[in-house]
Amino acid sequence: MSQQQQDSTRDKPWGGRFSESTDAFVEEFTASINFDKRLYKHDIQGSRAHARMLGKAGILNASEVEQILSGLDAIEKMADNGELEWKVALEDVHMNVEARLTDRIGIAGKKLHTGRSRNDQVATDVRLWLREQVDGISHELRRLQHALVEVAEREADTILPGFTHLQVAQPITFGHHMLAWFEMLQRDFERLQDCRKRINIMPLGAAALAGTTYPIDRDYTAQLLGFERPARNSLDAVSDRDFAIEFTSVASLIMMHLSRFSEELVLWTSAQFDFIRLPDRFCTGSSIMPQKKNPDVPELVRGKSGRVFGHLFSLLTLMKGQPLAYNKDNQEDKEPLFDTVDTLLGSLRAFADMMPHVQPKPDKMRRAAMQGFSTATDLADYLVRKGLPFRDAHEVVGKAVALGVATGRDLSEMQLIELQAFSEAIGDDVFAVLTLEGSVAARNHLGGTAPDQVRKQAGVARTLLG
């Protein structure tokens, strides 16, 4: 091997014990800089705190700390401006930052890595980054929830057919339907906040796997970085990625909810349902059919759910066979995690921007609610209140529905004498419960679809949102 190749290898932070240079393909194959450079701000943030802690512990002197902090500020500014050259030969974001720091300030830059390893450094960077992303995702989730509450209040009286098995079941209100999605997203929000607690644990100071012989102050570093506490076990600190898996699991649940929501929006915009109008700016047309208006945003969000589910399984598979502590496999955690965050943020933003401008079509929804005998259960309940056992009432209503099917009429369109042929308990007060408005208004209890309850629950939702 030539002297130049030996010098190239020894320029690596780990090159001292190697006698030949890394294969060019292997160097490219094992490098992570092409994707982990997005962590540069958090890498620098962690390095600032580590430098200050080393100064407090007397491991670095005040001048060295000041040089390091000044150099890191300059490097961050260069990266912000796109002026920092990211080198594959330096493998990752950590060594790129450290090498540039050493180039700028000399020997003090080489002292920054005292008492830490890339193993605890990368685990810290990812947690800092993900904590910030969770806060951004939480904000978008709240924006969407606000939009749903606004729509619910506005449409508290708007009649919509409720479905089971995608068949008309009972009349509900559009506002009630929007609050169903609010509740799902509220659970998602709570899961996200709970997940954040386990993200907010600091690995830094665990070093490679066993801790360090230097008198470091991990509590101080955690305080500087806003972590709740340092990780209690050095082996776990550097090898743990279940915080990323947990986040991706929460993200998968959110995307599952958005996918179901998307499916309804796609159905509701179809000519067969025609329940709502989506703003043009969230739709596209066809290259060949000029009449088309395609609900591309909901369709794409529905499709992206599978992408996030795949990332969850990728991370689970990545970790399932790893012995303690750190392994190079863990380099593969970042791209699925990064893409999960990007996909979830984009999907939530699209929905939060779109939902305030969704326009229901009350006449179309009312007409649909009149089909399928949606007030049949109300008639059964009416008969129960008149003294019939529920099973007998169920049979009476079934016969009345059969007549309606045969004659093409809703229960509310039948003559009193026709209904009384099925049960003498039916009086002329029956039509009050067979109207759509009467049906929804009758469900005036906690969790019910009555307009009064929708407004109350919207108020509760606003309190939760703060």
Summary of the structure (lengths in Angstrom):
residues: 466
radius of gyration: 31.0
end to end distance: 67.0
largest distance: 105.9
contacts: 1501
relative contact order: 0.10
helix: 68%
strand: 5%
